[in-house]
Amino acid sequence: MTAFGDDPFAAAVKPLVDAMGGEILPPGQAGPEDVVLAWEGEDVLAVRLPQLADSLDHILLALERKRGKPLAELDRKAKQEVVRILEARGAFSVRHGVETVASALGVSRFTVYNYLNRENAAKDK
């Protein structure tokens, strides 16, 4: 966060914006796709949301940080859990999502599809 560091509203929304991989801007720099946030009737800041593909990379990095090691180093069960989390967050609706996730997990696309099929079969029961 740049010039907004002292603003309590900006400080309150910063963790959410960071978690989404967004960027905080002055409201005057907002583009047509940015979200302007107002507080008590005054525009305080704008949020530039990431592109979907960038969001997937951001989510993968957050999962690595949470697990404390590269996703490729996880055991099979943990990788299946990561795929479950990513499916719930819509990661596989992004173009090349399966390929991106497979690369991050150090597995083949076929393996990711197997994890997804296994999860869907378990839901159907």
C-alpha positions as CSV (number, residue, x, y, z in Angstrom):
1,M,0.0,0.0,0.0
2,T,1.5,3.4,-0.9
3,A,0.1,6.7,0.4
4,F,-2.8,5.0,2.1
5,G,-0.8,3.5,4.9
6,D,-2.2,5.8,7.5
7,D,-5.9,5.5,6.5
8,P,-7.7,3.1,8.8
9,F,-10.2,2.1,6.1
10,A,-7.4,1.2,3.7
11,A,-5.5,-0.6,6.5
12,A,-8.7,-2.6,7.2
13,V,-9.2,-3.7,3.6
14,K,-5.5,-4.3,2.7
15,P,-5.5,-8.0,4.0
16,L,-8.5,-8.8,1.8
17,V,-7.0,-7.0,-1.3
18,D,-3.7,-8.8,-0.7
19,A,-5.4,-12.2,-0.4
20,M,-7.1,-11.6,-3.7
21,G,-3.8,-10.4,-5.3
22,G,-5.3,-7.0,-6.0
23,E,-3.8,-3.6,-5.9
24,I,-4.9,-0.5,-4.0
25,L,-4.9,2.8,-5.9
26,P,-6.0,6.4,-5.3
27,P,-9.6,6.7,-6.4
28,G,-8.6,9.2,-9.0
29,Q,-6.5,6.6,-10.7
30,A,-9.3,4.1,-11.0
31,G,-10.0,2.7,-14.4
32,P,-13.4,1.4,-15.7
33,E,-12.7,-2.1,-14.4
34,D,-11.5,-1.0,-10.9
35,V,-13.7,-1.0,-7.8
36,V,-13.9,2.3,-6.0
37,L,-14.6,2.0,-2.3
38,A,-16.2,4.8,-0.4
39,W,-16.4,5.4,3.3
40,E,-19.0,7.8,4.8
41,G,-19.8,9.2,1.4
42,E,-16.3,9.8,0.3
43,D,-14.3,7.8,-2.2
44,V,-11.3,6.5,-0.2
45,L,-9.5,4.1,-2.5
46,A,-9.8,2.0,-5.6
47,V,-9.0,-1.7,-5.9
48,R,-7.6,-3.2,-9.1
49,L,-8.5,-6.8,-9.2
50,P,-6.2,-9.3,-10.8
51,Q,-6.9,-11.1,-14.1
52,L,-8.2,-14.7,-13.5
53,A,-4.9,-16.3,-14.6
54,D,-3.0,-14.1,-12.2
55,S,-5.4,-15.0,-9.4
56,L,-4.7,-18.7,-9.9
57,D,-0.9,-18.1,-9.5
58,H,-1.6,-16.0,-6.4
59,I,-3.8,-18.8,-4.9
60,L,-1.1,-21.4,-5.6
61,L,1.6,-19.2,-3.9
62,A,-0.7,-18.7,-0.9
63,L,-1.2,-22.5,-0.6
64,E,2.6,-23.0,-0.8
65,R,3.1,-20.4,2.0
66,K,0.3,-22.1,4.1
67,R,1.9,-25.5,3.7
68,G,5.4,-24.3,4.2
69,K,6.9,-25.9,1.2
70,P,6.6,-26.2,-2.6
71,L,3.4,-27.9,-3.6
72,A,5.4,-30.4,-5.7
73,E,6.9,-31.7,-2.5
74,L,3.6,-32.6,-0.9
75,D,2.5,-36.2,-0.5
76,R,-0.3,-37.6,-2.7
77,K,-3.0,-37.1,-0.1
78,A,-2.0,-33.4,0.4
79,K,-1.9,-32.9,-3.3
80,Q,-5.4,-34.3,-3.6
81,E,-6.5,-31.8,-0.8
82,V,-4.9,-28.9,-2.8
83,V,-6.9,-30.0,-5.9
84,R,-10.1,-30.1,-3.8
85,I,-9.4,-26.6,-2.5
86,L,-8.6,-25.3,-5.9
87,E,-11.7,-26.9,-7.5
88,A,-13.9,-25.2,-4.8
89,R,-12.3,-21.9,-5.6
90,G,-13.0,-22.3,-9.4
91,A,-9.4,-22.8,-10.4
92,F,-10.3,-25.2,-13.2
93,S,-12.6,-22.8,-14.9
94,V,-9.6,-20.7,-15.8
95,R,-8.0,-21.4,-19.2
96,H,-5.1,-23.8,-18.8
97,G,-6.0,-24.1,-15.1
98,V,-5.4,-27.9,-15.1
99,E,-2.0,-27.5,-16.7
100,T,-1.0,-24.7,-14.3
101,V,-2.0,-26.7,-11.3
102,A,-0.4,-29.9,-12.6
103,S,2.9,-28.0,-13.1
104,A,2.7,-26.5,-9.6
105,L,2.0,-29.9,-8.1
106,G,4.7,-31.7,-10.1
107,V,2.2,-34.1,-11.6
108,S,0.7,-34.7,-15.0
109,R,-2.6,-33.3,-16.2
110,F,-3.9,-36.8,-16.2
111,T,-3.2,-37.1,-12.5
112,V,-5.0,-33.8,-11.8
113,Y,-8.0,-35.1,-13.7
114,N,-7.9,-38.4,-11.7
115,Y,-7.9,-36.4,-8.5
116,L,-10.9,-34.4,-9.8
117,N,-12.7,-37.5,-10.9
118,R,-12.1,-39.2,-7.6
119,E,-13.4,-36.1,-5.7
120,N,-16.5,-36.0,-7.9
121,A,-17.2,-39.7,-7.4
122,A,-16.9,-39.3,-3.7
123,K,-19.4,-36.4,-3.8
124,D,-21.9,-38.5,-5.8
125,K,-22.0,-41.2,-3.1
